[in-house]
Every structure is written in C-alpha cells, then in structure tokens.
Amino acid sequence: MLAPVTRPRLVRIANGLLAALSDDDYGRLAPELERVQLRLGDLLYEPGTAQRHAYFPTTSVISLHYVMASGASAETAAVGHEGMVGVSLFMGGDTTPSSAVVQIAGEAYRIDAAALQLEFRRAGAVHRLLLRYVQALIAQTAQTAICNRHHSVEQQLCRWLLFTLDRAPRGEVVVTQELIAAVLGVRRESVTEAAGELQRAGLISSRRGHITVLERAGLERQACECYGVVTAESRRLLRAS
C-alpha cells in the first residue's frame, strides 16, 4: 500500500513534464494530482494488470522491468523527475507486459487514469508533450537494449549510475549490488567486479548498500556512448516544451 496522499496547491512542482505546461494546462491538471510517498520496492503496476494511475516522479526513481518466465529480469527504462510512468493509459494499451518498481524512494504525483485520458483527448499542448515524451522513452528503451548487448558490465554500470545521479543528484546511490544486477540483467559477481574496478580507479566509493560517486567526469569518460545519446535525445525532444 502507498503512503497517504495530499493534493498540491496551484504551484509548479519539480517534475519536468508538469513544469513545462502553461498555466492554463497545469491549472486543469492540478486539482487531479495527488502527492504520494513511494517506498523502495513499491510495485506500481504488474504485467497484464489494468493501470489505475499515472505517476509523475519528483524525488523518486521508478524502474520499468521485464521479468522472464524463469524469474530473470532486466530494466528496459527508468523514469525520474524528467518524465512519467503509465504511458499505456493514453496510448491505448491500458496494460503492458512489464512492471514498474520503485528503485529510489521519494515523492511523486499521481493522477487517475480517466483524468489523464480526458486531458489527452483534448489534443492540445498536453497531448503533444506526452507524445514527445513517449518518443524519448522509446529512445531510452532502444538504447538500453543495444547497450546491454554490446557493452561491458562496467560501461553499463557507469551508464546506470549517471542516469540515477541525474534523477537523484545527491552524489550517493542507496542500492544493493543484487538490485543493480537485477536491473542490468547480469550476475551479481559481475557487478561486484565492475564496481571494484571503478573504486580502484577512484571514481566511486562502494560499501554495502551505498555507492558514492567521487568523480563524475571520470565516470562519464568510462561510460559508453549510450548515456550521451539518450540524454541528448531527451533534451532535444523535450526542450521544445
């Protein structure tokens, strides 16, 4: 169960999509938004189940996961304050074969499915903004698939850490190596080895349950091109907002 919710006043909040809206567009949505506290591991939706809400994270990060019949899993995309979770609600699918799990605890604003669909059907600025975000999310998903196939675990770990810092920029990531392994779809031992290499290079400090980034610029140099490609494409698509 999610923590109790509160409704926001008519002020701009720390989510990129909501902040991009005009006063009129945001004013229509604001009464429908509820602020929720998301805990680490909260399951926002499961494969094949009807989605009742969309979520606009502010300080939380949500991982979109695909779980195989064997139990193996991997992240297809992650969403933080730049975006939203629940695009199938307005794309016509209502359900997806993936799940959405809270990767970093924090706050988000949620909106009832019917309210979001009503606004989307207005075919105005919100409609156009959400479609651009969907394209950015598709770009992230595609690049993640390429990265997982062609780049080393160390490069994937650098990419994941950079994206996580962009969404929760405190310099420290509270996460276990088991969780990182599940996100990347690799063995835990591979994550331990990759983290050890980055620590010996002086780029991170790793202890049980915590990774602190010591030199972000060095982490960017170690990462593959996937981080830059996804970041640039997201900025290109959403800058027009």
C-alpha positions in Angstrom: 0.0 0.0 0.0 1.2 3.5 -0.8 1.5 6.1 1.9 -1.2 8.8 2.4 -1.7 11.3 -0.3 -2.0 15.1 -0.4 -3.2 17.4 -3.2 -0.8 20.1 -4.4 -1.6 23.8 -4.5 -1.6 25.5 -7.8 2.2 25.9 -7.9 4.8 24.4 -10.2 6.3 21.2 -8.9 9.6 19.5 -9.5 8.6 17.3 -12.4 9.8 18.3 -15.9 6.7 17.5 -17.8 4.3 19.2 -15.4 6.7 22.2 -15.1 6.6 22.5 -18.9 2.9 23.1 -19.1 1.3 26.5 -19.5 -0.6 28.0 -16.5 -4.0 27.0 -18.1 -3.0 23.4 -18.9 -1.4 22.9 -15.5 -4.4 24.5 -13.8 -6.7 21.9 -15.3 -4.5 19.0 -14.1 -3.5 20.4 -10.7 -6.8 19.5 -8.9 -6.4 15.9 -10.1 -2.8 15.5 -8.9 -2.1 13.7 -5.6 1.3 13.7 -3.9 2.4 10.3 -2.8 5.3 8.9 -0.9 6.9 5.9 -2.8 8.9 3.4 -0.9 11.8 1.4 -2.2 10.4 -1.7 -3.8 6.8 -0.5 -4.2 5.1 -2.2 -7.2 3.2 0.4 -9.1 1.8 -2.0 -11.7 2.3 -5.6 -12.7 2.4 -7.2 -16.1 -1.0 -7.6 -17.7 -2.9 -5.7 -15.0 -5.1 -2.7 -15.6 -3.4 0.6 -14.6 -5.4 2.9 -12.5 -3.0 5.8 -12.2 -0.1 7.5 -14.0 2.8 8.8 -11.9 5.0 11.9 -12.3 8.1 11.4 -10.1 9.7 14.3 -8.3 12.4 12.8 -6.0 11.7 9.1 -6.7 13.0 7.0 -9.5 10.9 4.2 -11.0 12.3 1.2 -12.9 10.4 -0.3 -15.8 11.3 -4.0 -15.6 10.6 -7.1 -17.8 10.6 -10.4 -15.9 11.1 -13.6 -17.8 9.2 -16.9 -17.0 12.5 -18.2 -15.5 12.5 -15.3 -13.0 15.4 -13.5 -14.7 14.8 -9.8 -15.2 16.3 -6.6 -16.7 15.4 -2.9 -16.7 14.1 -1.6 -20.0 14.0 2.1 -18.9 14.0 4.2 -15.8 11.9 7.3 -15.0 12.6 10.2 -12.6 11.7 13.8 -12.4 12.1 14.2 -16.1 9.1 12.1 -17.1 6.1 9.9 -16.1 5.1 6.3 -15.7 1.9 5.0 -17.3 2.1 5.9 -21.0 0.0 2.9 -21.9 -3.0 4.7 -20.4 -3.2 7.3 -23.2 -1.5 5.2 -25.9 -4.5 2.8 -25.9 -2.9 -0.3 -24.4 -4.1 0.0 -20.7 -1.7 -2.8 -19.8 1.9 -3.7 -20.5 4.0 -6.9 -20.3 6.4 -5.1 -17.9 6.2 -4.0 -14.3 7.0 -0.7 -12.6 9.0 -0.8 -9.4 10.3 2.0 -7.2 14.1 2.0 -7.5 14.8 5.0 -5.3 12.3 6.1 -2.6 10.8 9.5 -2.7 7.8 11.5 -3.8 5.7 11.5 -7.0 2.4 13.0 -8.1 -0.2 10.6 -9.4 -3.3 11.2 -11.5 -6.3 9.0 -12.1 -6.3 7.2 -15.4 -9.6 8.8 -16.5 -8.5 12.3 -15.8 -5.3 11.9 -17.8 -7.1 10.3 -20.7 -9.6 13.2 -20.7 -6.8 15.7 -20.9 -5.0 13.7 -23.6 -8.2 13.6 -25.8 -8.3 17.4 -25.8 -5.5 17.1 -28.4 -3.8 20.2 -27.2 -0.4 21.0 -25.6 -0.6 18.2 -23.1 -1.2 15.8 -25.9 1.8 16.9 -27.9 4.1 17.0 -24.8 3.2 13.5 -23.8 3.7 12.1 -27.3 7.2 13.7 -27.4 7.9 12.1 -24.0 6.8 8.7 -25.4 9.4 9.1 -28.2 12.1 9.9 -25.6 11.1 6.8 -23.6 11.3 4.7 -26.7 14.7 6.0 -27.5 15.9 5.2 -23.9 14.4 1.6 -24.2 16.1 1.0 -27.6 19.5 2.3 -26.4 19.3 0.2 -23.3 18.8 -2.9 -25.4 21.8 -2.0 -27.6 23.9 -1.2 -24.5 23.1 -4.5 -22.8 24.0 -6.4 -25.9 27.3 -4.7 -26.9 28.9 -3.0 -23.9 30.7 -4.3 -20.9 29.2 -4.6 -17.5 31.5 -1.8 -16.3 30.2 0.5 -19.0 26.6 -0.4 -18.3 27.2 0.3 -14.6 28.6 3.7 -15.4 25.6 4.5 -17.6 23.2 3.4 -14.9 24.9 5.4 -12.2 25.0 8.5 -14.3 21.3 8.3 -15.2 20.5 7.7 -11.5 22.5 10.7 -10.4 20.7 12.8 -12.9 17.4 11.8 -11.4 18.5 11.8 -7.7 21.6 14.1 -7.7 22.8 13.6 -4.1 26.1 12.0 -5.1 25.2 8.8 -3.3 23.0 6.0 -4.5 21.5 3.8 -1.9 21.2 0.4 -3.6 22.5 -3.1 -3.2 24.6 -4.9 -5.8 21.9 -7.5 -6.0 19.4 -4.8 -7.2 21.9 -3.4 -9.7 22.5 -7.0 -11.1 18.7 -7.4 -11.5 18.4 -4.0 -13.2 21.2 -4.8 -15.7 20.3 -8.4 -16.1 23.7 -9.7 -15.2 25.3 -11.8 -12.4 25.9 -10.2 -9.0 29.6 -11.2 -9.3 29.9 -9.2 -12.5 28.6 -6.1 -10.7 31.0 -6.6 -7.8 33.9 -6.9 -10.2 32.8 -3.8 -12.2 32.3 -1.7 -9.0 35.7 -2.8 -7.8 37.3 -1.6 -10.9 35.6 1.8 -10.7 36.6 2.1 -7.0 40.2 1.3 -7.7 40.2 4.0 -10.3 39.0 6.4 -7.7 35.7 7.1 -9.4 33.3 5.7 -6.8 33.3 4.5 -3.2 31.3 1.4 -2.6 30.2 -0.1 0.6 27.3 -2.4 1.4 24.1 -0.8 0.2 25.7 2.5 -0.8 27.6 3.8 -3.8 29.1 7.3 -3.6 30.3 8.9 -6.8 33.6 10.6 -6.2 34.4 11.8 -9.7 31.5 12.2 -12.1 33.7 13.4 -15.0 35.7 10.2 -14.8 32.5 8.2 -14.7 31.4 9.9 -17.9 34.7 9.1 -19.6 34.3 5.4 -18.6 30.7 5.1 -19.8 29.8 4.1 -23.3 28.1 6.5 -25.7 24.6 5.3 -24.7 24.4 7.8 -21.8 25.1 10.8 -24.1 22.8 9.5 -26.8 19.8 9.1 -24.5 20.5 12.4 -22.7 20.8 14.4 -25.9 17.7 12.9 -27.5 15.6 13.5 -24.4 16.7 17.1 -24.3 16.0 17.6 -28.0 12.5 16.2 -27.7 11.5 18.0 -24.5 13.3 21.3 -25.0 10.5 22.4 -27.3 8.2 22.2 -24.4 
